[in-house]
């Protein structure tokens, strides 16, 4: 789930291009010179299809094109075990736009991944064969560990430089990844090095779509909400028992870091934004009391009121409380008064990792002040 009104975003319209796909070897280790310096990251999730196209910049990378669309690929998968035809059709139309944008931008190196919906569906491989045939895109189903590591890389720039540790979580549509990262030394914002600092990780087979399908998402009262929280808490207990993260949080300067749309939604609502503004949400801090305040406000709303909120929208109004329940379970299991919000994730992790492998990613100074509306390590072109 994304807590924003994602649309077809672009800088120089590539939609409407009907040229055949020219993406052979899209995951090869082409040099930045051979690739023309243009990279792409495509993340096909349970709920969203997202693309970023970027060039290396002085401090990270500069986004030159982007795309995001709600496709609900995993709709019903938790109940039937299979991706349905309507979801496939919606997704392939979105992927055709991604393909056209990648061709238009002359992408030289890309990584295109699929996550939980394709991992868990009995016809996931069959669907990806259809994707290859109709779009020319060869999507890679990544395992849970890879997904967790990419999520950490994607938000490495937002780790508090003064922290000894950080609990990173990504609440997705069909799964939720959690990683405990212990920090030391320099270049902690480097996407490769921060992955090496992951001490423990887990992936829960539950996300906003699957949890909403299990408990309902339209009429959620406080009793149903508590049932969801309890259900997720029971899933988290094994990870806590094996790693003792609660005690680690007590003994260290640490904070939570959420890369999911759930936390961006909560931040947008807390800030009372008349429309979602990434520049105000990405990197902002929330206290535990502020998160609880937003949860209470959402539980007091009916479906129509949630749908009318500009930071939620009709397409996500049935999912937002499921996401809040997962976040609440995380907060209760690992109490922490500081939560940093990241409107970035797998795509940024893919891009920074590819560029770091090619030696063209420079993360920048970790203590550099972040100016409102800008990125200290990553810049985006006007129009995104």
GIPERA-V665164 format. One record per run of one state. SS is the DSSP state (h for helix, s for strand, l for the rest). FROM is the first residue (numbers start at 1). TO is the last residue. Records with the same first field share a line. If there is no record, write none. Layout:
SS: FROM-TO / FROM-TO
This chain:
l: 1-37 / 45-47 / 58-59 / 71-76 / 81-84 / 105-108 / 115-115 / 121-123 / 136-139 / 142-143 / 155-155 / 159-164 / 172-175 / 183-190 / 197-197 / 205-207 / 216-221 / 244-244 / 252-253 / 259-260 / 271-277 / 282-284 / 301-302 / 309-319 / 334-337 / 342-345 / 358-378 / 381-384
s: 38-44 / 48-57 / 60-70 / 109-114 / 140-141 / 165-171 / 176-182 / 198-204 / 254-258 / 285-287 / 338-341 / 379-380
h: 77-80 / 85-104 / 116-120 / 124-135 / 144-154 / 156-158 / 191-196 / 208-215 / 222-243 / 245-251 / 261-270 / 278-281 / 288-300 / 303-308 / 320-333 / 346-357
